[in-house]
Amino acid sequence: MDPVSRAAVGAVAKGSTPGALGPAGFTSGGIKAGSTAAKMMSASAVAGRGGVGSGSLVSVCQSKGASGGSKRNK
């Protein structure tokens, strides 16, 4: 796992609003194309046979990113 993903996962696990989510691609405007978040979402969708599961790491990270934790990193 790359350092940006590791930081995002660690911050989410701690329950904080992580500054790492924006750089990873989880922004208030949605998942940024070509980002680590987009790769994570793609892998999650493939594993989920076309869908990203509610409560999955990707959905939790995007929820936190959309709630404003990464507004400055659009």
mmJSON file of the N, C-alpha and C atoms, coordinates in Angstrom:
{"data_MODEL":{"atom_site":{
"group_PDB":["ATOM","ATOM","ATOM","ATOM","ATOM","ATOM","ATOM","ATOM","ATOM","ATOM","ATOM","ATOM","ATOM","ATOM","ATOM","ATOM","ATOM","ATOM","ATOM","ATOM","ATOM","ATOM","ATOM","ATOM","ATOM","ATOM","ATOM","ATOM","ATOM","ATOM","ATOM","ATOM","ATOM","ATOM","ATOM","ATOM","ATOM","ATOM","ATOM","ATOM","ATOM","ATOM","ATOM","ATOM","ATOM","ATOM","ATOM","ATOM","ATOM","ATOM","ATOM","ATOM","ATOM","ATOM","ATOM","ATOM","ATOM","ATOM","ATOM","ATOM","ATOM","ATOM","ATOM","ATOM","ATOM","ATOM","ATOM","ATOM","ATOM","ATOM","ATOM","ATOM","ATOM","ATOM","ATOM","ATOM","ATOM","ATOM","ATOM","ATOM","ATOM","ATOM","ATOM","ATOM","ATOM","ATOM","ATOM","ATOM","ATOM","ATOM","ATOM","ATOM","ATOM","ATOM","ATOM","ATOM","ATOM","ATOM","ATOM","ATOM","ATOM","ATOM","ATOM","ATOM","ATOM","ATOM","ATOM","ATOM","ATOM","ATOM","ATOM","ATOM","ATOM","ATOM","ATOM","ATOM","ATOM","ATOM","ATOM","ATOM","ATOM","ATOM","ATOM","ATOM","ATOM","ATOM","ATOM","ATOM","ATOM","ATOM","ATOM","ATOM","ATOM","ATOM","ATOM","ATOM","ATOM","ATOM","ATOM","ATOM","ATOM","ATOM","ATOM","ATOM","ATOM","ATOM","ATOM","ATOM","ATOM","ATOM","ATOM","ATOM","ATOM","ATOM","ATOM","ATOM","ATOM","ATOM","ATOM","ATOM","ATOM","ATOM","ATOM","ATOM","ATOM","ATOM","ATOM","ATOM","ATOM","ATOM","ATOM","ATOM","ATOM","ATOM","ATOM","ATOM","ATOM","ATOM","ATOM","ATOM","ATOM","ATOM","ATOM","ATOM","ATOM","ATOM","ATOM","ATOM","ATOM","ATOM","ATOM","ATOM","ATOM","ATOM","ATOM","ATOM","ATOM","ATOM","ATOM","ATOM","ATOM","ATOM","ATOM","ATOM","ATOM","ATOM","ATOM","ATOM","ATOM","ATOM","ATOM","ATOM","ATOM","ATOM","ATOM","ATOM","ATOM","ATOM","ATOM","ATOM","ATOM","ATOM"],
"id":[1,2,3,4,5,6,7,8,9,10,11,12,13,14,15,16,17,18,19,20,21,22,23,24,25,26,27,28,29,30,31,32,33,34,35,36,37,38,39,40,41,42,43,44,45,46,47,48,49,50,51,52,53,54,55,56,57,58,59,60,61,62,63,64,65,66,67,68,69,70,71,72,73,74,75,76,77,78,79,80,81,82,83,84,85,86,87,88,89,90,91,92,93,94,95,96,97,98,99,100,101,102,103,104,105,106,107,108,109,110,111,112,113,114,115,116,117,118,119,120,121,122,123,124,125,126,127,128,129,130,131,132,133,134,135,136,137,138,139,140,141,142,143,144,145,146,147,148,149,150,151,152,153,154,155,156,157,158,159,160,161,162,163,164,165,166,167,168,169,170,171,172,173,174,175,176,177,178,179,180,181,182,183,184,185,186,187,188,189,190,191,192,193,194,195,196,197,198,199,200,201,202,203,204,205,206,207,208,209,210,211,212,213,214,215,216,217,218,219,220,221,222],
"type_symbol":["N","C","C","N","C","C","N","C","C","N","C","C","N","C","C","N","C","C","N","C","C","N","C","C","N","C","C","N","C","C","N","C","C","N","C","C","N","C","C","N","C","C","N","C","C","N","C","C","N","C","C","N","C","C","N","C","C","N","C","C","N","C","C","N","C","C","N","C","C","N","C","C","N","C","C","N","C","C","N","C","C","N","C","C","N","C","C","N","C","C","N","C","C","N","C","C","N","C","C","N","C","C","N","C","C","N","C","C","N","C","C","N","C","C","N","C","C","N","C","C","N","C","C","N","C","C","N","C","C","N","C","C","N","C","C","N","C","C","N","C","C","N","C","C","N","C","C","N","C","C","N","C","C","N","C","C","N","C","C","N","C","C","N","C","C","N","C","C","N","C","C","N","C","C","N","C","C","N","C","C","N","C","C","N","C","C","N","C","C","N","C","C","N","C","C","N","C","C","N","C","C","N","C","C","N","C","C","N","C","C","N","C","C","N","C","C","N","C","C","N","C","C"],
"label_atom_id":["N","CA","C","N","CA","C","N","CA","C","N","CA","C","N","CA","C","N","CA","C","N","CA","C","N","CA","C","N","CA","C","N","CA","C","N","CA","C","N","CA","C","N","CA","C","N","CA","C","N","CA","C","N","CA","C","N","CA","C","N","CA","C","N","CA","C","N","CA","C","N","CA","C","N","CA","C","N","CA","C","N","CA","C","N","CA","C","N","CA","C","N","CA","C","N","CA","C","N","CA","C","N","CA","C","N","CA","C","N","CA","C","N","CA","C","N","CA","C","N","CA","C","N","CA","C","N","CA","C","N","CA","C","N","CA","C","N","CA","C","N","CA","C","N","CA","C","N","CA","C","N","CA","C","N","CA","C","N","CA","C","N","CA","C","N","CA","C","N","CA","C","N","CA","C","N","CA","C","N","CA","C","N","CA","C","N","CA","C","N","CA","C","N","CA","C","N","CA","C","N","CA","C","N","CA","C","N","CA","C","N","CA","C","N","CA","C","N","CA","C","N","CA","C","N","CA","C","N","CA","C","N","CA","C","N","CA","C","N","CA","C","N","CA","C","N","CA","C","N","CA","C","N","CA","C","N","CA","C"],
"label_alt_id":[null,null,null,null,null,null,null,null,null,null,null,null,null,null,null,null,null,null,null,null,null,null,null,null,null,null,null,null,null,null,null,null,null,null,null,null,null,null,null,null,null,null,null,null,null,null,null,null,null,null,null,null,null,null,null,null,null,null,null,null,null,null,null,null,null,null,null,null,null,null,null,null,null,null,null,null,null,null,null,null,null,null,null,null,null,null,null,null,null,null,null,null,null,null,null,null,null,null,null,null,null,null,null,null,null,null,null,null,null,null,null,null,null,null,null,null,null,null,null,null,null,null,null,null,null,null,null,null,null,null,null,null,null,null,null,null,null,null,null,null,null,null,null,null,null,null,null,null,null,null,null,null,null,null,null,null,null,null,null,null,null,null,null,null,null,null,null,null,null,null,null,null,null,null,null,null,null,null,null,null,null,null,null,null,null,null,null,null,null,null,null,null,null,null,null,null,null,null,null,null,null,null,null,null,null,null,null,null,null,null,null,null,null,null,null,null,null,null,null,null,null,null],
"label_comp_id":["MET","MET","MET","ASP","ASP","ASP","PRO","PRO","PRO","VAL","VAL","VAL","SER","SER","SER","ARG","ARG","ARG","ALA","ALA","ALA","ALA","ALA","ALA","VAL","VAL","VAL","GLY","GLY","GLY","ALA","ALA","ALA","VAL","VAL","VAL","ALA","ALA","ALA","LYS","LYS","LYS","GLY","GLY","GLY","SER","SER","SER","THR","THR","THR","PRO","PRO","PRO","GLY","GLY","GLY","ALA","ALA","ALA","LEU","LEU","LEU","GLY","GLY","GLY","PRO","PRO","PRO","ALA","ALA","ALA","GLY","GLY","GLY","PHE","PHE","PHE","THR","THR","THR","SER","SER","SER","GLY","GLY","GLY","GLY","GLY","GLY","ILE","ILE","ILE","LYS","LYS","LYS","ALA","ALA","ALA","GLY","GLY","GLY","SER","SER","SER","THR","THR","THR","ALA","ALA","ALA","ALA","ALA","ALA","LYS","LYS","LYS","MET","MET","MET","MET","MET","MET","SER","SER","SER","ALA","ALA","ALA","SER","SER","SER","ALA","ALA","ALA","VAL","VAL","VAL","ALA","ALA","ALA","GLY","GLY","GLY","ARG","ARG","ARG","GLY","GLY","GLY","GLY","GLY","GLY","VAL","VAL","VAL","GLY","GLY","GLY","SER","SER","SER","GLY","GLY","GLY","SER","SER","SER","LEU","LEU","LEU","VAL","VAL","VAL","SER","SER","SER","VAL","VAL","VAL","CYS","CYS","CYS","GLN","GLN","GLN","SER","SER","SER","LYS","LYS","LYS","GLY","GLY","GLY","ALA","ALA","ALA","SER","SER","SER","GLY","GLY","GLY","GLY","GLY","GLY","SER","SER","SER","LYS","LYS","LYS","ARG","ARG","ARG","ASN","ASN","ASN","LYS","LYS","LYS"],
"label_asym_id":["A","A","A","A","A","A","A","A","A","A","A","A","A","A","A","A","A","A","A","A","A","A","A","A","A","A","A","A","A","A","A","A","A","A","A","A","A","A","A","A","A","A","A","A","A","A","A","A","A","A","A","A","A","A","A","A","A","A","A","A","A","A","A","A","A","A","A","A","A","A","A","A","A","A","A","A","A","A","A","A","A","A","A","A","A","A","A","A","A","A","A","A","A","A","A","A","A","A","A","A","A","A","A","A","A","A","A","A","A","A","A","A","A","A","A","A","A","A","A","A","A","A","A","A","A","A","A","A","A","A","A","A","A","A","A","A","A","A","A","A","A","A","A","A","A","A","A","A","A","A","A","A","A","A","A","A","A","A","A","A","A","A","A","A","A","A","A","A","A","A","A","A","A","A","A","A","A","A","A","A","A","A","A","A","A","A","A","A","A","A","A","A","A","A","A","A","A","A","A","A","A","A","A","A","A","A","A","A","A","A","A","A","A","A","A","A","A","A","A","A","A","A"],
"label_entity_id":["1","1","1","1","1","1","1","1","1","1","1","1","1","1","1","1","1","1","1","1","1","1","1","1","1","1","1","1","1","1","1","1","1","1","1","1","1","1","1","1","1","1","1","1","1","1","1","1","1","1","1","1","1","1","1","1","1","1","1","1","1","1","1","1","1","1","1","1","1","1","1","1","1","1","1","1","1","1","1","1","1","1","1","1","1","1","1","1","1","1","1","1","1","1","1","1","1","1","1","1","1","1","1","1","1","1","1","1","1","1","1","1","1","1","1","1","1","1","1","1","1","1","1","1","1","1","1","1","1","1","1","1","1","1","1","1","1","1","1","1","1","1","1","1","1","1","1","1","1","1","1","1","1","1","1","1","1","1","1","1","1","1","1","1","1","1","1","1","1","1","1","1","1","1","1","1","1","1","1","1","1","1","1","1","1","1","1","1","1","1","1","1","1","1","1","1","1","1","1","1","1","1","1","1","1","1","1","1","1","1","1","1","1","1","1","1","1","1","1","1","1","1"],
"label_seq_id":[1,1,1,2,2,2,3,3,3,4,4,4,5,5,5,6,6,6,7,7,7,8,8,8,9,9,9,10,10,10,11,11,11,12,12,12,13,13,13,14,14,14,15,15,15,16,16,16,17,17,17,18,18,18,19,19,19,20,20,20,21,21,21,22,22,22,23,23,23,24,24,24,25,25,25,26,26,26,27,27,27,28,28,28,29,29,29,30,30,30,31,31,31,32,32,32,33,33,33,34,34,34,35,35,35,36,36,36,37,37,37,38,38,38,39,39,39,40,40,40,41,41,41,42,42,42,43,43,43,44,44,44,45,45,45,46,46,46,47,47,47,48,48,48,49,49,49,50,50,50,51,51,51,52,52,52,53,53,53,54,54,54,55,55,55,56,56,56,57,57,57,58,58,58,59,59,59,60,60,60,61,61,61,62,62,62,63,63,63,64,64,64,65,65,65,66,66,66,67,67,67,68,68,68,69,69,69,70,70,70,71,71,71,72,72,72,73,73,73,74,74,74],
"pdbx_PDB_ins_code":[null,null,null,null,null,null,null,null,null,null,null,null,null,null,null,null,null,null,null,null,null,null,null,null,null,null,null,null,null,null,null,null,null,null,null,null,null,null,null,null,null,null,null,null,null,null,null,null,null,null,null,null,null,null,null,null,null,null,null,null,null,null,null,null,null,null,null,null,null,null,null,null,null,null,null,null,null,null,null,null,null,null,null,null,null,null,null,null,null,null,null,null,null,null,null,null,null,null,null,null,null,null,null,null,null,null,null,null,null,null,null,null,null,null,null,null,null,null,null,null,null,null,null,null,null,null,null,null,null,null,null,null,null,null,null,null,null,null,null,null,null,null,null,null,null,null,null,null,null,null,null,null,null,null,null,null,null,null,null,null,null,null,null,null,null,null,null,null,null,null,null,null,null,null,null,null,null,null,null,null,null,null,null,null,null,null,null,null,null,null,null,null,null,null,null,null,null,null,null,null,null,null,null,null,null,null,null,null,null,null,null,null,null,null,null,null,null,null,null,null,null,null],
"Cartn_x":[0.857,0.0,0.902,0.545,1.366,1.175,2.097,2.034,0.763,0.241,-0.98,-2.157,-2.28,-3.362,-3.223,-2.004,-1.755,-2.178,-1.859,-2.236,-3.749,-4.414,-5.877,-6.534,-6.072,-6.635,-6.408,-5.209,-4.904,-5.755,-5.944,-6.751,-8.211,-8.733,-10.119,-10.27,-9.293,-9.347,-9.356,-8.684,-8.638,-9.895,-10.728,-11.962,-11.791,-10.656,-10.427,-10.855,-10.945,-11.185,-9.817,-9.357,-7.972,-7.664,-6.534,-6.04,-5.518,-5.334,-4.814,-5.875,-7.136,-8.181,-8.173,-7.987,-7.945,-6.834,-5.594,-4.497,-4.674,-5.387,-5.634,-6.706,-7.486,-8.507,-9.939,-10.125,-11.475,-11.797,-12.484,-12.722,-14.198,-14.46,-15.846,-16.639,-15.944,-16.6,-16.721,-16.272,-16.311,-14.919,-14.837,-13.539,-12.858,-11.609,-10.84,-10.332,-10.575,-10.144,-8.637,-8.208,-6.803,-6.082,-6.804,-6.201,-6.125,-5.473,-5.449,-6.873,-7.716,-9.116,-9.834,-9.569,-10.202,-9.756,-8.476,-7.972,-8.599,-8.731,-9.355,-10.819,-11.515,-12.92,-13.071,-12.192,-12.236,-12.038,-11.029,-10.767,-11.944,-12.536,-13.687,-14.889,-15.088,-16.219,-16.028,-14.805,-14.531,-14.801,-14.3,-14.498,-15.972,-16.704,-18.122,-19.033,-18.471,-19.224,-20.024,-19.354,-19.966,-20.396,-20.362,-20.799,-19.789,-19.798,-18.963,-19.866,-19.513,-20.369,-20.48,-21.662,-21.894,-21.062,-20.372,-19.534,-18.132,-17.843,-16.494,-15.528,-14.238,-13.228,-13.412,-13.672,-13.843,-15.051,-16.165,-17.358,-17.177,-16.5,-16.252,-15.32,-14.255,-13.33,-14.033,-14.857,-15.538,-16.561,-17.221,-18.176,-17.476,-16.321,-15.564,-15.037,-14.573,-14.091,-15.206,-16.386,-17.528,-18.073,-17.845,-18.373,-17.557,-16.502,-15.735,-14.344,-13.944,-12.621,-11.52,-11.89,-10.855,-11.228,-12.018,-12.475,-11.339,-10.253,-9.148,-8.359,-8.698,-7.917,-8.719,-9.602,-10.416,-9.55],
"Cartn_y":[-1.173,0.0,1.235,2.214,3.415,4.282,5.207,6.017,6.849,7.383,8.19,7.322,6.138,5.224,4.798,4.493,4.067,5.161,6.419,7.537,7.695,7.564,7.687,6.577,5.349,4.212,4.379,4.788,4.982,6.066,7.166,8.263,7.858,7.114,6.661,5.688,4.801,3.832,4.524,5.666,6.412,7.262,7.355,8.121,9.619,10.052,11.482,11.928,13.241,13.769,14.005,13.073,13.085,14.051,14.714,15.556,14.722,13.424,12.533,12.147,12.357,11.932,12.741,14.04,14.885,14.489,14.412,14.007,12.609,11.739,10.388,10.396,11.499,11.612,11.568,11.511,11.534,12.985,13.672,15.108,15.41,16.653,17.068,17.06,17.075,17.029,15.628,14.629,13.249,12.68,11.463,10.812,11.386,11.802,12.443,11.391,11.633,10.711,10.502,9.26,8.918,8.867,9.08,9.128,7.741,7.698,6.476,6.071,7.047,6.757,6.093,6.559,5.968,4.523,4.264,2.892,2.003,2.547,1.782,1.49,2.496,2.312,1.268,1.313,0.338,-1.077,-1.255,-2.583,-3.06,-2.142,-2.487,-2.878,-2.151,-2.463,-3.806,-4.113,-5.406,-6.529,-6.341,-7.356,-7.495,-6.385,-6.388,-6.652,-7.138,-7.455,-6.259,-5.112,-3.935,-2.864,-3.152,-2.167,-2.007,-0.842,-0.586,-0.709,-1.62,-1.923,-0.803,-0.658,0.279,-0.154,0.781,0.472,0.016,-0.102,-0.497,0.659,0.361,1.392,2.533,2.209,3.245,4.126,3.521,4.328,5.186,4.663,5.436,6.615,6.353,7.436,8.501,8.102,9.089,9.868,9.206,9.903,10.99,10.645,11.64,12.745,12.385,13.392,14.325,13.774,14.574,15.467,15.091,15.886,17.135,17.333,18.553,18.379,17.164,16.92,17.196,17.359,17.575,18.674,19.66,20.728,21.445,21.641,22.386,21.569,20.285,19.402,18.909,19.724,19.302,18.985],
"Cartn_z":[0.0,0.0,0.0,-0.839,-0.919,0.337,0.605,1.827,1.955,0.858,0.919,1.344,0.758,1.133,2.585,2.995,4.372,5.348,5.042,5.906,5.966,4.822,4.788,5.592,5.418,6.146,7.642,8.029,9.446,10.07,9.357,9.881,10.028,9.063,9.145,10.31,10.483,11.576,12.937,13.033,14.285,14.487,13.459,13.574,13.415,12.914,12.737,11.351,11.159,9.817,9.213,8.421,7.983,6.857,6.987,5.909,4.758,4.981,3.942,2.924,3.223,2.285,1.004,1.096,-0.099,-1.049,-0.556,-1.439,-2.018,-1.297,-1.806,-2.891,-2.978,-4.012,-3.512,-2.196,-1.62,-1.294,-2.207,-2.05,-1.83,-1.458,-1.244,-2.549,-3.675,-4.98,-5.558,-4.812,-5.284,-5.432,-5.887,-6.063,-7.297,-7.101,-8.174,-9.162,-10.438,-11.497,-11.467,-11.636,-11.705,-10.359,-9.279,-7.95,-7.303,-6.164,-5.362,-5.006,-4.686,-4.345,-5.519,-6.729,-7.908,-8.1,-7.844,-7.955,-6.888,-5.678,-4.598,-4.925,-5.468,-5.824,-6.926,-7.904,-8.991,-8.462,-7.607,-7.04,-6.195,-5.444,-4.611,-5.467,-6.559,-7.445,-8.134,-8.542,-9.163,-8.153,-6.932,-5.889,-5.517,-5.604,-5.25,-6.431,-7.524,-8.742,-9.268,-9.289,-9.893,-8.915,-7.644,-6.66,-5.546,-4.919,-3.758,-2.543,-1.674,-0.527,0.493,1.037,2.122,3.325,3.923,5.071,4.71,3.414,2.985,3.229,3.182,3.381,2.388,1.142,0.114,0.438,0.83,1.106,2.352,3.361,4.573,4.273,3.526,3.157,2.335,1.371,0.548,1.356,2.273,3.128,3.932,4.504,5.27,4.353,3.165,2.221,1.779,1.535,1.081,2.182,3.436,4.546,4.817,4.037,4.173,4.741,5.027,5.566,4.565,3.298,2.284,1.311,1.737,0.843,0.131,0.822,0.213,-0.779,-0.942,-1.813,-3.006,-3.54,-4.691,-5.867],
"occupancy":[1.0,1.0,1.0,1.0,1.0,1.0,1.0,1.0,1.0,1.0,1.0,1.0,1.0,1.0,1.0,1.0,1.0,1.0,1.0,1.0,1.0,1.0,1.0,1.0,1.0,1.0,1.0,1.0,1.0,1.0,1.0,1.0,1.0,1.0,1.0,1.0,1.0,1.0,1.0,1.0,1.0,1.0,1.0,1.0,1.0,1.0,1.0,1.0,1.0,1.0,1.0,1.0,1.0,1.0,1.0,1.0,1.0,1.0,1.0,1.0,1.0,1.0,1.0,1.0,1.0,1.0,1.0,1.0,1.0,1.0,1.0,1.0,1.0,1.0,1.0,1.0,1.0,1.0,1.0,1.0,1.0,1.0,1.0,1.0,1.0,1.0,1.0,1.0,1.0,1.0,1.0,1.0,1.0,1.0,1.0,1.0,1.0,1.0,1.0,1.0,1.0,1.0,1.0,1.0,1.0,1.0,1.0,1.0,1.0,1.0,1.0,1.0,1.0,1.0,1.0,1.0,1.0,1.0,1.0,1.0,1.0,1.0,1.0,1.0,1.0,1.0,1.0,1.0,1.0,1.0,1.0,1.0,1.0,1.0,1.0,1.0,1.0,1.0,1.0,1.0,1.0,1.0,1.0,1.0,1.0,1.0,1.0,1.0,1.0,1.0,1.0,1.0,1.0,1.0,1.0,1.0,1.0,1.0,1.0,1.0,1.0,1.0,1.0,1.0,1.0,1.0,1.0,1.0,1.0,1.0,1.0,1.0,1.0,1.0,1.0,1.0,1.0,1.0,1.0,1.0,1.0,1.0,1.0,1.0,1.0,1.0,1.0,1.0,1.0,1.0,1.0,1.0,1.0,1.0,1.0,1.0,1.0,1.0,1.0,1.0,1.0,1.0,1.0,1.0,1.0,1.0,1.0,1.0,1.0,1.0,1.0,1.0,1.0,1.0,1.0,1.0,1.0,1.0,1.0,1.0,1.0,1.0],
"B_iso_or_equiv":[0.0,0.0,0.0,0.0,0.0,0.0,0.0,0.0,0.0,0.0,0.0,0.0,0.0,0.0,0.0,0.0,0.0,0.0,0.0,0.0,0.0,0.0,0.0,0.0,0.0,0.0,0.0,0.0,0.0,0.0,0.0,0.0,0.0,0.0,0.0,0.0,0.0,0.0,0.0,0.0,0.0,0.0,0.0,0.0,0.0,0.0,0.0,0.0,0.0,0.0,0.0,0.0,0.0,0.0,0.0,0.0,0.0,0.0,0.0,0.0,0.0,0.0,0.0,0.0,0.0,0.0,0.0,0.0,0.0,0.0,0.0,0.0,0.0,0.0,0.0,0.0,0.0,0.0,0.0,0.0,0.0,0.0,0.0,0.0,0.0,0.0,0.0,0.0,0.0,0.0,0.0,0.0,0.0,0.0,0.0,0.0,0.0,0.0,0.0,0.0,0.0,0.0,0.0,0.0,0.0,0.0,0.0,0.0,0.0,0.0,0.0,0.0,0.0,0.0,0.0,0.0,0.0,0.0,0.0,0.0,0.0,0.0,0.0,0.0,0.0,0.0,0.0,0.0,0.0,0.0,0.0,0.0,0.0,0.0,0.0,0.0,0.0,0.0,0.0,0.0,0.0,0.0,0.0,0.0,0.0,0.0,0.0,0.0,0.0,0.0,0.0,0.0,0.0,0.0,0.0,0.0,0.0,0.0,0.0,0.0,0.0,0.0,0.0,0.0,0.0,0.0,0.0,0.0,0.0,0.0,0.0,0.0,0.0,0.0,0.0,0.0,0.0,0.0,0.0,0.0,0.0,0.0,0.0,0.0,0.0,0.0,0.0,0.0,0.0,0.0,0.0,0.0,0.0,0.0,0.0,0.0,0.0,0.0,0.0,0.0,0.0,0.0,0.0,0.0,0.0,0.0,0.0,0.0,0.0,0.0,0.0,0.0,0.0,0.0,0.0,0.0,0.0,0.0,0.0,0.0,0.0,0.0],
"pdbx_formal_charge":[null,null,null,null,null,null,null,null,null,null,null,null,null,null,null,null,null,null,null,null,null,null,null,null,null,null,null,null,null,null,null,null,null,null,null,null,null,null,null,null,null,null,null,null,null,null,null,null,null,null,null,null,null,null,null,null,null,null,null,null,null,null,null,null,null,null,null,null,null,null,null,null,null,null,null,null,null,null,null,null,null,null,null,null,null,null,null,null,null,null,null,null,null,null,null,null,null,null,null,null,null,null,null,null,null,null,null,null,null,null,null,null,null,null,null,null,null,null,null,null,null,null,null,null,null,null,null,null,null,null,null,null,null,null,null,null,null,null,null,null,null,null,null,null,null,null,null,null,null,null,null,null,null,null,null,null,null,null,null,null,null,null,null,null,null,null,null,null,null,null,null,null,null,null,null,null,null,null,null,null,null,null,null,null,null,null,null,null,null,null,null,null,null,null,null,null,null,null,null,null,null,null,null,null,null,null,null,null,null,null,null,null,null,null,null,null,null,null,null,null,null,null],
"auth_seq_id":[1,1,1,2,2,2,3,3,3,4,4,4,5,5,5,6,6,6,7,7,7,8,8,8,9,9,9,10,10,10,11,11,11,12,12,12,13,13,13,14,14,14,15,15,15,16,16,16,17,17,17,18,18,18,19,19,19,20,20,20,21,21,21,22,22,22,23,23,23,24,24,24,25,25,25,26,26,26,27,27,27,28,28,28,29,29,29,30,30,30,31,31,31,32,32,32,33,33,33,34,34,34,35,35,35,36,36,36,37,37,37,38,38,38,39,39,39,40,40,40,41,41,41,42,42,42,43,43,43,44,44,44,45,45,45,46,46,46,47,47,47,48,48,48,49,49,49,50,50,50,51,51,51,52,52,52,53,53,53,54,54,54,55,55,55,56,56,56,57,57,57,58,58,58,59,59,59,60,60,60,61,61,61,62,62,62,63,63,63,64,64,64,65,65,65,66,66,66,67,67,67,68,68,68,69,69,69,70,70,70,71,71,71,72,72,72,73,73,73,74,74,74],
"auth_comp_id":["MET","MET","MET","ASP","ASP","ASP","PRO","PRO","PRO","VAL","VAL","VAL","SER","SER","SER","ARG","ARG","ARG","ALA","ALA","ALA","ALA","ALA","ALA","VAL","VAL","VAL","GLY","GLY","GLY","ALA","ALA","ALA","VAL","VAL","VAL","ALA","ALA","ALA","LYS","LYS","LYS","GLY","GLY","GLY","SER","SER","SER","THR","THR","THR","PRO","PRO","PRO","GLY","GLY","GLY","ALA","ALA","ALA","LEU","LEU","LEU","GLY","GLY","GLY","PRO","PRO","PRO","ALA","ALA","ALA","GLY","GLY","GLY","PHE","PHE","PHE","THR","THR","THR","SER","SER","SER","GLY","GLY","GLY","GLY","GLY","GLY","ILE","ILE","ILE","LYS","LYS","LYS","ALA","ALA","ALA","GLY","GLY","GLY","SER","SER","SER","THR","THR","THR","ALA","ALA","ALA","ALA","ALA","ALA","LYS","LYS","LYS","MET","MET","MET","MET","MET","MET","SER","SER","SER","ALA","ALA","ALA","SER","SER","SER","ALA","ALA","ALA","VAL","VAL","VAL","ALA","ALA","ALA","GLY","GLY","GLY","ARG","ARG","ARG","GLY","GLY","GLY","GLY","GLY","GLY","VAL","VAL","VAL","GLY","GLY","GLY","SER","SER","SER","GLY","GLY","GLY","SER","SER","SER","LEU","LEU","LEU","VAL","VAL","VAL","SER","SER","SER","VAL","VAL","VAL","CYS","CYS","CYS","GLN","GLN","GLN","SER","SER","SER","LYS","LYS","LYS","GLY","GLY","GLY","ALA","ALA","ALA","SER","SER","SER","GLY","GLY","GLY","GLY","GLY","GLY","SER","SER","SER","LYS","LYS","LYS","ARG","ARG","ARG","ASN","ASN","ASN","LYS","LYS","LYS"],
"auth_asym_id":["A","A","A","A","A","A","A","A","A","A","A","A","A","A","A","A","A","A","A","A","A","A","A","A","A","A","A","A","A","A","A","A","A","A","A","A","A","A","A","A","A","A","A","A","A","A","A","A","A","A","A","A","A","A","A","A","A","A","A","A","A","A","A","A","A","A","A","A","A","A","A","A","A","A","A","A","A","A","A","A","A","A","A","A","A","A","A","A","A","A","A","A","A","A","A","A","A","A","A","A","A","A","A","A","A","A","A","A","A","A","A","A","A","A","A","A","A","A","A","A","A","A","A","A","A","A","A","A","A","A","A","A","A","A","A","A","A","A","A","A","A","A","A","A","A","A","A","A","A","A","A","A","A","A","A","A","A","A","A","A","A","A","A","A","A","A","A","A","A","A","A","A","A","A","A","A","A","A","A","A","A","A","A","A","A","A","A","A","A","A","A","A","A","A","A","A","A","A","A","A","A","A","A","A","A","A","A","A","A","A","A","A","A","A","A","A","A","A","A","A","A","A"],
"auth_atom_id":["N","CA","C","N","CA","C","N","CA","C","N","CA","C","N","CA","C","N","CA","C","N","CA","C","N","CA","C","N","CA","C","N","CA","C","N","CA","C","N","CA","C","N","CA","C","N","CA","C","N","CA","C","N","CA","C","N","CA","C","N","CA","C","N","CA","C","N","CA","C","N","CA","C","N","CA","C","N","CA","C","N","CA","C","N","CA","C","N","CA","C","N","CA","C","N","CA","C","N","CA","C","N","CA","C","N","CA","C","N","CA","C","N","CA","C","N","CA","C","N","CA","C","N","CA","C","N","CA","C","N","CA","C","N","CA","C","N","CA","C","N","CA","C","N","CA","C","N","CA","C","N","CA","C","N","CA","C","N","CA","C","N","CA","C","N","CA","C","N","CA","C","N","CA","C","N","CA","C","N","CA","C","N","CA","C","N","CA","C","N","CA","C","N","CA","C","N","CA","C","N","CA","C","N","CA","C","N","CA","C","N","CA","C","N","CA","C","N","CA","C","N","CA","C","N","CA","C","N","CA","C","N","CA","C","N","CA","C","N","CA","C","N","CA","C","N","CA","C","N","CA","C","N","CA","C","N","CA","C"],
"pdbx_PDB_model_num":[1,1,1,1,1,1,1,1,1,1,1,1,1,1,1,1,1,1,1,1,1,1,1,1,1,1,1,1,1,1,1,1,1,1,1,1,1,1,1,1,1,1,1,1,1,1,1,1,1,1,1,1,1,1,1,1,1,1,1,1,1,1,1,1,1,1,1,1,1,1,1,1,1,1,1,1,1,1,1,1,1,1,1,1,1,1,1,1,1,1,1,1,1,1,1,1,1,1,1,1,1,1,1,1,1,1,1,1,1,1,1,1,1,1,1,1,1,1,1,1,1,1,1,1,1,1,1,1,1,1,1,1,1,1,1,1,1,1,1,1,1,1,1,1,1,1,1,1,1,1,1,1,1,1,1,1,1,1,1,1,1,1,1,1,1,1,1,1,1,1,1,1,1,1,1,1,1,1,1,1,1,1,1,1,1,1,1,1,1,1,1,1,1,1,1,1,1,1,1,1,1,1,1,1,1,1,1,1,1,1,1,1,1,1,1,1,1,1,1,1,1,1]
}}}
